[in-house]
Amino acid sequence: DAKTTQPNSMESNEEEPVHLPCNHSTISGTDYIHWYRQLPSQGPEYVIHGLTSNVNNRMASLAIAEDRKSSTLILHRATLRDAAVYYCILRDVGVKNSGGSNYKLTFGKGTLLTVNP
Amino acid sequence: KAGVTQTPRYLIKTRGQQVTLSCSPISGHRSVSWYQQTPGQGLQFLFEYFSETQRNKGNFPGRFSGRQFSNSRSEMNVSTLELGDSALYLCASSLGQGLSNEQFFGPGTRLTVL
């Protein structure tokens, strides 16, 4: 699986935008970029995903570099509830293991986001 | 719509015992994946089931096994428990088809091996 690199931790103030970077220089053409987050004492939660174009949803925006070697998750106005570990994951939808799946998520260490009141 | 449920939420076992964890996916979801989370190794993929068949497997010893039933519910079993098996075991469900299905995670089962 292609690897991602994220900062170990970031800090933000409440109601300010947060830009969480992710480098994935070995990304392949069939890799989707997924973001999940894990709040304390909970299972991971899907945030957003994209392939080539920038994406927006109610939770966040995903900005993907033109060469796809990096991406940025944008939280437009951070709240205290956004404090979590954010994972940037590449999911290869082009790989099948003799009838196997491509639903495996390979998590890295993620970025611990602290939001200050 | 109810989310992914896992039972039990907490479990304490001793070395050498075996354990079975259960996962009920979101209604209509046919894919169930299992992950192990530890402070040292983070989140690691165990295996994925779709329509009662294991489709993908992570790098874990044969002591870790699973199965899926016709109603998509899944169980994972760990035999001959070791201290290092203490972890949070997470189950995730998805539709199982399509290019970019998101996975919905349950709250996990916290297993402690003494």
Interface residues (C-beta under 8 A of the other chain):
Chain A: Y32 H34 Y36 Q42 G43 P44 E45 Y46 H49 L51 Y87 R91 V93 N97 G99 G100 S101 N102 Y103 K104 L105 T106 F107 G108 K109 G110
Chain B: V4 S31 S33 Y35 G42 L43 Q44 F45 E48 F50 T53 R55 N56 G58 L90 A92 S94 G96 L99 S100 N101 E102 Q103 F104 F105 G106 P107 G108
